């Protein structure tokens, strides 16, 4: 009895998790990148459908292991917040909504042309920011662009900062650092190291308050004991008279 030929099973493609390239150009670039990822991750901690990552291979063409990019920092809305080995756009259903590149003169061509065209034409990233912490070539060193009718248009500063409509935050250049400013609170978001410093200061202040309260209680108890003894002595004198 004849049997129908079976179609060969589709082999699952193993997409890599690294490209062999260094994490960042310099320690400074790496520190800026990590600080931004951590700060954004903390800011969106209570949003289960906002994914923050960076220096992660992002594949944008199914079946092609060569079609990938590794944004320094990126944010995606509408996807699950979870750990990933890589980011497969067709599986997630969403491309990044915001990308931030910590750029330098050695990555100038990639950030200004290759990634620019990829983010604009293929991934259609709504907001793209570039920050040059050492001011190698970008003038000014922080620049932002918003996708309008298929083209990137410069984002106009507000009080010296670049507003991100998607993040609800403003990006601010401060020396070699890129900081995030919350216009609703009128203050910068704290980096994790600053949060730890604040926690230490608050803990020390709380210990100081506790010690002061204990000392005050001891002083009050001593004063009460002094008054009690004086009152007893007065009673004794009155009884003797």
C-alpha positions as CSV (number, residue, x, y, z in Angstrom):
1,X,0.0,0.0,0.0
2,X,1.4,3.3,-1.0
3,X,2.0,5.9,1.6
4,X,2.2,9.7,1.2
5,X,5.7,11.1,1.5
6,X,6.3,12.8,4.8
7,X,7.5,16.4,4.9
8,X,10.8,16.8,6.7
9,X,10.4,18.3,10.2
10,X,11.3,21.9,10.3
11,X,14.6,22.3,12.2
12,X,14.4,24.8,15.0
13,X,17.1,27.4,14.5
14,X,19.4,28.1,17.4
15,X,19.8,31.9,17.5
16,X,23.1,32.9,19.3
17,X,23.2,34.9,22.5
18,X,26.5,36.7,21.7
19,X,28.3,38.2,18.8
20,X,31.8,38.0,20.2
21,X,32.1,41.8,20.4
22,X,33.0,43.7,23.6
23,X,30.2,44.9,25.8
24,X,31.2,48.6,25.3
25,X,34.0,50.7,23.9
26,X,35.4,51.8,27.3
27,X,34.7,51.5,31.0
28,X,32.9,54.8,30.8
29,X,30.6,53.7,28.0
30,X,29.8,50.5,29.8
31,X,29.1,52.3,33.1
32,X,26.8,54.7,31.4
33,X,25.0,51.9,29.6
34,X,24.5,49.8,32.7
35,X,23.4,52.8,34.8
36,X,20.7,53.6,32.2
37,X,19.4,50.0,32.0
38,X,19.3,49.7,35.8
39,X,17.6,53.1,36.2
40,X,14.9,52.4,33.6
41,X,14.4,48.9,34.9
42,X,13.8,50.3,38.4
43,X,11.5,53.0,37.0
44,X,9.3,50.5,35.2
45,X,9.5,47.8,37.9
46,X,5.8,47.9,38.5
47,X,4.9,47.7,34.8
48,X,4.7,43.9,33.9
49,X,4.4,44.7,30.2
50,X,7.4,47.0,29.8
51,X,10.7,45.3,29.0
52,X,14.0,47.1,29.6
53,X,17.3,45.6,28.3
54,X,20.5,46.4,26.5
55,X,23.6,44.8,25.0
56,X,21.3,41.9,24.0
57,X,21.2,40.4,20.5
58,X,17.9,41.4,18.8
59,X,17.0,39.3,15.8
60,X,14.6,40.9,13.3
61,X,14.3,38.4,10.4
62,X,13.0,34.9,11.2
63,X,15.3,32.1,10.0
64,X,18.3,34.4,9.5
65,X,21.0,34.3,12.2
66,X,22.9,37.1,10.6
67,X,20.1,39.7,10.8
68,X,20.6,41.0,14.3
69,X,21.5,44.2,16.2
70,X,22.6,44.8,19.8
71,X,21.2,48.2,21.0
72,X,23.0,49.6,24.0
73,X,19.7,50.3,25.8
74,X,16.2,49.6,24.6
75,X,12.7,49.6,26.0
76,X,9.7,47.7,24.6
77,X,6.1,48.2,25.6
78,X,3.5,45.4,25.4
79,X,5.8,42.4,26.1
80,X,6.3,40.3,29.2
81,X,8.9,41.5,31.6
82,X,11.2,38.4,31.9
83,X,14.8,37.3,31.4
84,X,15.7,36.6,27.8
85,X,18.8,35.0,26.2
86,X,18.1,37.1,23.1
87,X,15.2,39.0,21.6
88,X,13.3,37.6,18.6
89,X,11.1,40.3,17.2
90,X,8.7,38.0,15.3
91,X,8.0,35.9,18.4
92,X,7.6,38.9,20.8
93,X,5.4,40.8,18.3
94,X,6.9,44.1,19.2
95,X,10.2,45.9,18.2
96,X,11.8,48.4,20.6
97,X,9.9,51.6,21.2
98,X,13.0,53.5,22.4
99,X,16.7,52.9,21.7
100,X,19.6,54.7,23.3
101,X,23.1,54.3,21.9
102,X,26.2,55.3,23.9
103,X,28.2,56.3,20.9
104,X,31.8,57.0,20.2
105,X,34.0,57.9,17.2
106,X,34.7,54.2,16.6
107,X,31.0,53.4,16.4
108,X,30.1,56.6,14.6
109,X,29.4,55.0,11.2
110,X,27.3,52.2,12.7
111,X,25.3,54.5,15.0
112,X,24.8,57.3,12.5
113,X,24.1,55.2,9.4
114,X,23.8,51.4,9.8
115,X,21.7,51.4,13.0
116,X,20.0,54.6,12.0
117,X,18.6,53.1,8.8
118,X,17.8,49.8,10.5
119,X,15.9,51.5,13.4
120,X,14.2,53.8,11.0
121,X,13.3,51.6,8.0
122,X,13.2,48.0,9.3
123,X,12.4,48.1,13.1
124,X,10.6,51.5,12.9
125,X,11.8,52.5,16.3
126,X,9.7,55.5,17.3
127,X,12.4,57.2,19.4
128,X,16.2,57.0,18.9
129,X,18.7,58.7,21.1
130,X,22.5,59.0,20.8
131,X,24.8,60.1,23.6
132,X,28.6,60.7,23.2
133,X,29.9,60.8,26.7
134,X,33.4,61.9,25.7
135,X,32.2,64.4,23.1
136,X,34.3,62.6,20.4
137,X,32.1,63.8,17.5
138,X,28.5,64.6,18.5
139,X,27.7,68.3,18.8
140,X,25.8,68.5,21.1
141,X,26.7,65.2,22.7
142,X,23.1,64.2,23.3
143,X,20.8,64.0,20.4
144,X,17.3,62.6,20.0
145,X,15.1,61.8,17.1
146,X,11.4,60.9,16.7
147,X,10.0,58.9,13.8
148,X,7.6,61.1,11.8
149,X,6.2,59.9,8.5
150,X,9.0,57.4,8.1
151,X,11.8,59.9,8.8
152,X,13.7,60.7,12.0
153,X,13.1,64.3,13.1
154,X,15.2,66.0,15.8
155,X,13.5,66.2,19.2
156,X,13.5,69.8,20.4
157,X,14.9,70.4,23.9
158,X,12.7,71.4,26.8
159,X,14.6,73.4,29.5
160,X,17.8,71.9,28.1
161,X,16.6,68.3,28.2
162,X,15.3,66.0,25.5
163,X,11.7,64.7,26.2
164,X,10.8,61.2,25.5
165,X,7.0,60.9,24.8
166,X,7.2,57.1,25.2
167,X,9.2,57.0,28.4
168,X,7.4,60.0,30.0
169,X,10.9,61.1,31.0
170,X,13.4,63.7,29.9
171,X,17.0,62.8,29.0
172,X,19.7,65.1,30.4
173,X,23.4,65.4,29.6
174,X,25.5,65.9,32.7
175,X,29.2,65.7,31.9
176,X,30.0,62.2,30.9
177,X,26.7,60.9,32.2
178,X,23.3,60.6,30.7
179,X,20.6,61.2,33.4
180,X,16.9,60.7,33.4
181,X,14.6,63.4,34.7
182,X,11.0,63.0,35.7
183,X,9.0,66.1,34.8
184,X,6.1,65.1,37.1
185,X,8.2,65.2,40.2
186,X,10.7,67.7,39.0
187,X,13.7,65.6,40.0
188,X,16.2,63.2,38.5
189,X,15.8,59.4,38.8
190,X,18.4,58.0,41.1
191,X,20.9,55.5,39.9
192,X,21.1,52.3,41.9
193,X,24.4,53.4,43.5
194,X,22.7,56.6,44.6
195,X,19.7,54.7,45.9
196,X,22.1,52.6,48.0
197,X,23.8,55.8,49.3
198,X,20.4,57.3,50.1
199,X,19.4,54.1,51.9
200,X,22.6,54.2,53.9
201,X,22.0,57.8,54.8
202,X,18.4,57.2,55.7
203,X,19.4,54.2,57.8
204,X,22.0,56.2,59.6
205,X,19.5,59.0,60.2
206,X,17.0,56.5,61.6
207,X,19.7,55.1,63.9
208,X,20.5,58.7,65.0
209,X,16.8,59.4,65.7
210,X,16.5,56.2,67.6
211,X,19.6,56.9,69.7
212,X,18.3,60.5,70.3
213,X,14.9,59.2,71.3
214,X,16.5,56.6,73.7
215,X,18.7,59.3,75.2
216,X,15.7,61.6,75.6
217,X,13.8,58.8,77.3
218,X,16.7,58.0,79.6
219,X,17.0,61.7,80.5
220,X,13.2,61.9,81.2
221,X,13.4,58.8,83.3
222,X,16.3,60.3,85.3
223,X,14.5,63.5,85.8
224,X,11.4,61.7,86.9
225,X,13.5,59.7,89.4
226,X,15.1,62.9,90.7
227,X,11.7,64.5,91.2
228,X,10.4,61.4,92.9
229,X,13.3,61.4,95.3
230,X,12.9,65.1,96.0
231,X,9.2,64.5,96.7
232,X,9.9,61.7,99.1
233,X,12.4,63.8,100.9
234,X,9.9,66.6,101.2
235,X,7.3,64.2,102.6
236,X,9.8,62.9,105.2
237,X,10.6,66.5,106.3
238,X,6.9,67.4,106.6
239,X,6.2,64.2,108.7
240,X,9.1,65.0,111.0
241,X,7.8,68.5,111.7
